[in-house]
Each structure stands twice: as C-alpha cells, then as structure tokens.
C-alpha cells in the first residue's frame, strides 16, 4: 500500500514539474512570437511589393503560425524547452540560436515571396529585441524553476572502481544533482537495501545512482528500487546499450528480444547515402569561399602544404585517407608516432588554432563523403595505430566500426572532445542501435550548436589511454577477487 501511495505522489509531482516547465517556457516563446507578430503587422507587410500588402486576416495568422511552428520545433530540438536539464548558460544559448535560425528561415521565405531582400534592418532589430527577451526572461525562469525544484539528492551505490570521476561529473551539475551519500555494494544486498530505505525515509536522498558494478550485483538492487517506486539512475554497460536497439518479437508466449547481425537495412543505407551526396554537394558550393580563404591563410603562414592526409579507418576497419586542412606544424609527427591532440597542444599553429575552433579544418572531408569513405553522421574515424591501442584494452571498440565513419556523430553532439574512449563508445553504439533517418537529421541540426558551444572544442587529455588501461586492469583484479571469493 505504501508503494502505491508513493507512486501516486511521484506521478503527481512529475506532472506538476512538467506543467511548470512548459508554462515557464511557453511565456518566453509567446513573447518572441508576439514580437514577430508585431513587426509583421506594423513593418513587414507594408515594406515589400504590393502582393504582400493586401494579405488578408487568415494570411497574417498563417504567417505568424508558421513562424511559431519553426521556432517551437527548433527550441525543442536544441533542448531549450527543458529547464533544469541543461545549464542556465546553455539554455540561453540554445534559445538564442533557435531564434536566430528561425529568423533566418523566415527571412528566406519572405524574401522569396517578395522577390527581393526583405527589410533586413527591421529583421536585425527584431532579432536584437528577441535576444534581450531571452537573456532576461530565461535567467529569471531558471531561477524560479530552481527555487521550486532544488537539486535532486542522490545515494551512490558503487563498487571497487574509483568513484571520483563519476562524482566529478555530478558535481559539475550541482544545479541538478547532489550526491548526499555513498555505499559500497560489497556491504551486502540487505545492508544496501536498508541504507536505501533509510535514506528515502529520512529525506537524505530522493534518488539512487547505481554505478559501475556487476550485473549480478546490480539486478536485485534494480528490482528492489523498482518495486518500491524509487527513482534510479543507472550507468549502462556496453550490453545495456546494445539492448536499447533490440526489437521485441512475439512468436510464442514468452517475450523475446532480437539484436540483428547487421546495423542498417538496405533502405536505410540508400536514403543515408542519398542525403550524404546531396548535402555534401550543397555544402561544397556554399563553403567554397571559406575553403579558399583557409587555404590561402595556411599557405601564407609557413608555406607548407595546405591539405593534410592521414590514414583513418571506416566501416569494417577499412583504411582510407582522410582530408583535412593542415592545422599543425609540418614536423608535428616527424618521428612517425601517432599521437592524440592534447589540450593546449603546442604543435598547433595560430592559423590552425583558429580553423579548429571554427571547424574549418574539417571542410575537405566533404570530398571523403562524396567518395563514400565517410558519412555526414557516424562515429568519428580513428587512426589504425590508435584503434590498436584501444582494442588492446577495450575489444568492444570494434563495434563502432559496424557503420561508415562520420563527419559528426552522436558522441560529438552529446559528449565532449575529451570524453573518455569508453563513454564515446557507448554514445556511438547508442547511435548505431537506435538509427533512424530522423535521428540523422536531428544530429545534423544539433551539430550547428556544437560548432559554437565551447565545451565541444576542448582538447583530448594525453593520459586517456593510460587511464583506460589502468581502469581495465582494476576491472580484471576485481573479477579475479570475485572468482577467488
């Protein structure tokens, strides 16, 4: 009976939380749409050709409704409609970017309708007004939301692996999570369950985090929390990620999950390749002036080669030569040893640092896409030497090469450039196992945000592979201790 009552309270709280979230965001969107409606009725209709001056009432409403749909779609895609999910600065940035893109789309539409450039000065003024609305209102809305819903208090259940890195990740989002307690799974099932119940009853926590522990230890704890209607955050293993893409089938009276031996169907591969070719050709034409200026800057700086060719691996670990604008010194790897880029790497030239920041160094890879070596969306291609190092300590790394390598990918959108190789693998597998045409389109849209958000351009720490080796060594020791016991 207590579990049922607890369930009802949680359900009501979630509904209440969602309604407040939607209400706060709706006000911001309504203000922006009202600003557009004002300028449309006052300025836009009477600043173009005669054909648009006589818009009837329904036509005016249709234009405002179209703008509203575009703005809401982009806001939802970039996650700015989810207060409490992203950091305050990221929410503001996401909404400003959504508004900018919505205005660009509408500006192009109206310019086509008017057969001329569509009053750019008024559009720029409107964009400035909307940016002020977003900056002021979203900060206020976020403070209101945080005051109503403080950070969730977590009880961490962990194993022998060091929890410092995991705690650091939660600490980086102290606005959303606070770890108020820890307990080692080795204390036993009964002791852990007792600690969970006491923490919930005393209010010390209102959610559980199950860290990197064995499936045998994890399963009974997950069932216990599920039975009590306790919220659980789970750090998934590779097998968990693979199962997210499993198909549920019913051929007899027992449910069964099917994981297929291939990743993309024939139809999916056809449409994906078609989109790659069309988008690559369009972008080559659109970015050709930037590519020309980049090539000129590299040549003038040190007189060295403009392009940099490097062997990478794509689907089925097939090697190919990737093309990039050279961003490092010509003697960056004079000893022939492959090295990952580091944060503040002194091998990068001033021109290279700029083009890396703006992602201009990636543009020649459009030719790799046309040749079929790469796709727009997929796991980032790695060097054979680096892959061998990863495979030594993480054989599952080969799973990410079930699909063609990509210019951008799930790991680039939802991770950071210095995200650990193991976590990148899980992100890439999430993409592979949940592939859809819409997911590709969504990731393309989200990549625009990644280009401008600073967290995604951080360098890789040199110690990552060493840390991965140590992590795997600790796992092996833990497994051996388990077998001995």
C-alpha positions in Angstrom: 0.0 0.0 0.0 2.9 2.3 0.8 4.4 1.7 -2.6 1.1 2.6 -4.3 0.8 5.8 -2.3 4.4 6.7 -3.0 3.8 6.0 -6.7 0.9 8.4 -6.8 2.9 11.2 -5.1 5.7 10.8 -7.5 3.3 10.8 -10.5 1.6 14.0 -9.3 5.0 15.7 -8.6 6.2 14.8 -12.1 3.0 16.2 -13.7 3.3 19.3 -11.6 7.0 19.7 -12.5 6.3 19.2 -16.2 3.5 21.7 -16.3 5.6 24.4 -14.5 8.4 23.7 -17.0 6.1 24.0 -20.0 4.4 27.1 -18.6 7.7 29.0 -18.0 9.0 28.1 -21.5 5.6 28.9 -23.1 5.8 32.5 -21.8 9.3 33.0 -23.4 8.1 31.6 -26.7 4.9 33.6 -26.6 6.9 36.8 -26.1 9.1 36.1 -29.1 6.2 35.1 -31.3 4.4 38.3 -30.2 7.4 40.3 -31.2 7.4 38.8 -34.6 3.6 39.3 -35.0 4.0 43.0 -34.0 6.7 43.6 -36.6 4.9 41.6 -39.2 1.7 43.6 -38.8 3.4 47.0 -38.4 6.5 46.8 -40.6 6.9 43.8 -42.8 3.6 43.8 -44.7 4.0 47.4 -45.8 7.7 47.2 -46.7 7.5 44.9 -49.7 5.8 44.6 -53.0 2.0 45.2 -53.5 1.3 41.5 -53.5 2.0 41.2 -49.7 0.4 44.5 -48.7 -3.1 43.1 -49.2 -2.6 40.0 -47.0 -6.0 39.1 -45.6 -6.5 38.2 -41.9 -6.1 34.4 -42.3 -2.9 35.0 -44.3 -1.5 37.1 -41.5 -2.3 34.5 -38.9 -0.9 31.7 -41.2 2.5 33.6 -41.4 2.6 34.1 -37.6 1.6 30.4 -37.1 4.3 29.2 -39.4 6.9 31.3 -37.6 5.7 29.9 -34.3 5.9 26.3 -35.6 9.5 26.8 -36.8 10.6 28.5 -33.5 9.0 25.8 -31.3 10.4 23.0 -33.4 14.0 24.4 -33.2 13.6 25.2 -29.5 12.5 21.6 -28.8 15.3 20.2 -30.9 18.0 22.2 -29.2 16.6 21.3 -25.7 15.9 24.9 -24.6 12.4 23.9 -23.7 13.7 21.7 -20.8 14.5 23.9 -17.8 16.6 22.1 -15.3 18.0 19.7 -17.9 20.7 21.9 -19.3 22.9 24.5 -17.5 21.4 28.0 -17.5 24.0 29.4 -19.9 23.4 26.5 -22.3 19.6 27.0 -22.2 20.0 30.7 -23.0 22.5 29.9 -25.8 20.2 27.2 -27.2 17.2 29.5 -27.3 19.1 32.4 -28.9 20.4 30.0 -31.5 16.9 28.6 -32.1 15.6 32.1 -32.5 18.4 33.1 -34.9 17.8 30.1 -37.1 14.1 30.6 -37.1 14.5 34.2 -38.2 16.9 33.1 -41.0 14.4 30.6 -42.3 11.5 33.1 -42.2 13.7 35.8 -43.8 14.5 33.5 -46.7 10.8 32.5 -47.1 9.6 36.1 -47.1 12.4 37.3 -49.4 11.3 34.6 -51.9 7.7 35.7 -51.6 8.6 39.4 -52.0 11.1 38.7 -54.9 13.6 41.0 -53.2 15.7 41.3 -50.0 13.2 41.5 -47.2 13.8 44.6 -45.0 16.9 43.3 -43.3 17.2 46.3 -40.9 13.9 45.5 -39.3 14.7 41.8 -39.0 18.0 42.7 -37.3 16.2 45.0 -34.9 13.7 42.2 -34.1 16.5 39.7 -33.5 18.1 42.1 -31.0 14.8 42.6 -29.2 14.2 38.8 -29.0 17.8 38.2 -27.8 17.1 40.7 -24.9 13.8 38.9 -24.1 15.6 35.5 -24.0 18.5 36.8 -21.9 16.3 38.5 -19.3 13.4 36.1 -19.2 15.3 32.7 -19.3 17.6 33.7 -16.5 14.5 34.7 -14.4 12.6 31.5 -15.4 15.6 29.3 -14.5 15.8 30.9 -11.0 12.1 30.4 -10.5 12.4 26.7 -11.6 15.4 26.1 -9.3 13.7 27.7 -6.3 10.7 25.4 -6.8 12.7 22.3 -7.7 16.1 22.2 -5.9 18.8 19.7 -6.9 17.9 16.0 -6.6 19.7 14.3 -3.6 21.4 11.1 -4.7 22.6 7.9 -2.9 25.5 6.4 -4.9 25.9 2.6 -4.9 29.4 1.8 -6.1 31.9 -1.0 -6.4 35.7 -1.2 -6.3 36.3 1.2 -9.2 37.2 4.7 -8.1 34.1 6.9 -8.0 36.0 10.2 -8.2 35.4 10.7 -11.9 31.7 9.9 -11.6 31.3 12.2 -8.6 33.1 14.9 -10.5 30.6 14.6 -13.3 27.7 15.0 -10.9 29.5 17.9 -9.1 29.7 19.7 -12.5 25.9 19.7 -12.5 25.4 20.7 -8.8 22.4 22.8 -10.0 20.7 19.5 -10.8 22.3 16.7 -8.7 23.9 16.5 -5.3 25.4 13.2 -4.0 24.4 13.1 -0.3 25.5 9.5 0.4 27.6 6.6 -0.8 27.6 2.9 0.0 29.8 0.1 -1.3 27.9 -2.8 -2.9 30.3 -5.1 -1.0 28.5 -4.4 2.2 25.8 -6.9 1.0 22.4 -6.8 -0.5 20.5 -6.5 2.8 22.7 -3.7 4.1 22.4 -1.7 0.8 18.6 -2.1 0.7 18.4 -0.9 4.3 20.5 2.1 3.5 18.3 3.0 0.5 15.1 2.8 2.6 16.6 4.8 5.5 17.8 7.5 3.1 14.4 7.9 1.5 12.5 7.8 4.8 14.8 10.4 6.4 14.8 12.6 3.2 18.6 12.3 2.8 18.0 11.3 -0.8 15.2 11.1 -3.3 17.0 9.0 -6.0 19.6 6.2 -6.3 22.6 6.1 -8.6 23.9 2.6 -9.4 27.5 2.9 -10.6 29.8 0.6 -12.4 29.0 -2.7 -10.5 28.5 -6.2 -11.9 25.2 -7.3 -13.4 24.8 -9.9 -10.7 25.0 -7.3 -8.0 23.0 -4.7 -9.9 19.9 -6.7 -10.9 18.5 -7.4 -7.4 19.1 -3.8 -6.4 17.3 -2.5 -9.5 14.3 -4.8 -8.8 14.2 -3.7 -5.2 14.1 0.0 -6.2 11.6 -0.6 -8.9 9.3 -2.4 -6.5 9.5 0.5 -4.1 9.0 3.1 -6.9 12.3 4.7 -6.1 13.9 6.7 -8.9 17.1 5.1 -10.2 19.9 6.5 -12.4 21.9 3.7 -14.0 25.4 3.8 -15.5 24.9 1.5 -18.5 27.3 -1.2 -19.7 28.0 -2.0 -23.3 25.4 -4.8 -23.3 22.8 -2.4 -21.9 23.4 0.0 -24.8 23.2 -2.8 -27.4 19.9 -3.9 -26.0 18.4 -0.4 -26.4 18.2 -1.2 -30.2 16.8 -4.7 -29.7 13.4 -5.5 -31.4 10.7 -7.0 -29.3 9.2 -10.0 -31.0 6.3 -12.4 -30.1 6.4 -15.8 -31.7 5.3 -17.7 -28.6 4.0 -16.9 -25.1 7.3 -15.6 -23.8 8.7 -12.2 -24.8 11.9 -12.3 -26.8 14.4 -9.6 -27.8 16.2 -9.7 -31.2 19.5 -7.9 -31.9 20.3 -8.1 -35.6 23.6 -9.1 -37.1 23.6 -6.0 -39.4 23.2 -2.4 -38.5 21.4 -0.6 -41.2 18.8 -2.0 -43.6 19.2 -1.7 -47.4 16.6 1.1 -47.5 18.3 3.0 -44.6 21.6 2.7 -46.4 20.1 4.0 -49.7 18.5 7.1 -48.1 21.5 7.8 -45.9 23.8 7.7 -48.9 21.5 9.9 -51.0 21.4 12.5 -48.2 25.2 12.4 -47.9 25.7 13.1 -51.6 23.2 15.9 -51.8 24.3 17.7 -48.6 28.0 17.3 -49.5 27.5 18.9 -52.9 25.4 21.8 -51.5 27.9 22.4 -48.7 30.9 22.3 -51.1 29.3 25.1 -53.1 28.2 27.1 -50.1 31.6 26.9 -48.2 33.9 27.2 -51.2 34.8 30.9 -50.4 35.7 29.9 -46.8 37.8 26.9 -48.1 39.7 29.3 -50.4 40.4 31.8 -47.7 41.5 29.0 -45.3 43.9 27.5 -47.9 45.4 31.0 -48.6 45.9 31.6 -44.8 47.7 28.3 -44.3 50.0 28.8 -47.3 50.9 32.4 -46.3 51.7 31.4 -42.7 54.5 28.9 -43.2 54.5 28.0 -46.9 53.8 24.3 -46.1 51.2 22.0 -47.7 47.6 23.1 -47.4 46.0 19.7 -47.0 46.8 17.1 -44.5 46.3 13.4 -45.4 46.1 10.8 -42.7 45.1 7.2 -42.7 41.9 6.6 -40.8 39.5 3.6 -40.5 35.9 3.5 -41.5 33.3 0.6 -41.8 34.7 -2.9 -41.1 38.0 -1.2 -40.1 38.7 -0.4 -43.7 41.6 2.2 -44.0 41.2 5.4 -46.1 43.0 8.7 -46.5 41.1 11.5 -44.7 41.5 15.0 -45.9 41.8 18.0 -43.6 43.2 21.5 -43.8 46.6 21.3 -42.0 46.4 22.9 -38.6 49.7 21.7 -37.1 53.3 22.3 -37.8 54.8 20.3 -40.7 57.0 18.4 -38.3 54.3 17.6 -35.8 54.8 13.9 -36.1 58.3 13.8 -37.5 59.1 10.6 -35.6 56.2 8.8 -37.2 54.4 8.1 -33.9 50.7 8.7 -33.9 49.6 11.0 -31.0 46.2 12.3 -30.0 45.8 16.0 -29.9 46.2 17.4 -26.4 44.6 20.4 -24.7 46.8 23.5 -25.5 48.8 21.4 -27.9 51.9 23.4 -28.9 52.1 21.6 -32.3 49.0 23.6 -33.5 49.8 26.8 -35.4 47.9 30.1 -34.8 46.1 29.6 -38.1 45.4 26.0 -37.1 44.0 27.0 -33.7 41.5 29.4 -35.4 40.3 26.9 -38.1 40.0 24.2 -35.5 37.9 26.5 -33.3 35.7 27.3 -36.2 35.8 23.7 -37.5 37.0 24.9 -40.9 39.8 22.3 -40.9 37.0 19.6 -41.4 35.6 21.0 -44.6 37.8 18.9 -47.0 36.2 15.8 -45.6 33.2 16.7 -47.8 35.3 15.0 -50.6 35.6 11.9 -48.4 31.9 11.9 -48.1 31.4 12.1 -51.8 33.9 9.2 -52.3 31.9 7.1 -49.9 34.7 6.8 -47.3 32.6 8.7 -44.8 29.0 9.7 -44.0 27.7 13.0 -42.5 26.7 11.3 -39.3 28.5 8.3 -37.8 31.3 7.5 -35.3 34.4 9.7 -35.9 37.1 7.8 -37.8 40.2 6.9 -35.8 43.8 6.2 -36.8 44.8 2.5 -37.1 47.5 2.9 -34.5 45.1 4.4 -32.0 42.5 1.8 -32.7 45.0 -1.0 -32.0 45.8 0.7 -28.6 42.1 0.9 -27.8 41.4 -2.7 -28.9 44.2 -4.0 -26.6 42.3 -2.8 -23.5 38.8 -2.5 -24.9 37.9 -5.1 -27.6 34.4 -3.8 -27.8 35.8 -0.7 -29.6 35.5 -2.7 -32.8 31.7 -2.5 -32.5 31.6 1.2 -33.5 33.0 0.2 -37.0 29.8 -1.6 -37.9 28.8 1.5 -39.8 30.6 4.1 -42.0 32.6 6.7 -40.1 31.1 10.2 -39.9 32.0 13.9 -40.1 29.9 14.4 -37.0 28.2 11.9 -34.7 26.3 11.1 -31.5 29.4 11.3 -29.4 30.3 14.7 -30.7 26.8 16.1 -30.0 26.2 14.6 -26.6 29.7 14.2 -25.4 32.8 16.4 -25.3 36.0 16.2 -27.4 37.8 14.9 -24.2 35.1 12.4 -23.2 36.7 9.1 -22.3 37.0 6.5 -25.1 34.7 4.1 -23.2 32.0 6.7 -22.9 32.4 7.7 -26.5 32.0 4.0 -27.5 28.7 3.8 -25.6 27.5 7.0 -27.3 28.4 5.7 -30.7 26.7 2.4 -30.0 23.6 4.3 -28.9 23.5 5.8 -32.4 24.1 2.5 -34.2 21.5 0.6 -32.2 18.8 3.4 -32.5 19.5 4.5 -36.0 16.7 6.3 -38.0 16.6 8.8 -40.8 15.1 11.4 -38.3 18.0 10.7 -35.9 20.5 11.6 -38.6 18.5 14.8 -39.5 18.3 15.7 -35.8 22.1 15.2 -35.3 22.8 17.4 -38.3 20.7 20.2 -36.8 22.3 19.7 -33.4 25.8 19.8 -34.9 25.2 23.5 -35.7 25.0 24.1 -32.0 28.1 22.0 -31.3 30.1 24.2 -33.7 29.6 27.2 -31.5 29.4 25.7 -28.0 32.9 25.8 -26.3 32.6 22.6 -24.4 32.7 20.6 -27.6 36.1 22.0 -28.7 38.2 21.0 -25.8 41.3 19.0 -26.4 41.9 15.4 -25.5 44.0 14.8 -22.4 47.1 12.7 -23.2 46.5 10.4 -20.3 43.3 9.0 -21.6 44.6 5.7 -23.0 46.8 5.2 -19.9 43.8 5.8 -17.7 41.8 3.4 -19.8 44.5 0.7 -19.3 44.5 1.3 -15.6 40.7 1.1 -15.5 40.7 -2.2 -17.3 43.4 -3.5 -15.1 41.4 -2.7 -12.0 38.4 -4.5 -13.5 40.5 -7.6 -14.1 41.7 -7.5 -10.5 38.1 -7.1 -9.2 36.9 -10.1 -11.4 39.8 -12.2 -10.1 38.9 -11.3 -6.5 35.3 -12.3 -7.2 36.3 -15.7 -8.6 38.6 -16.3 -5.6 35.8 -15.5 -3.2 
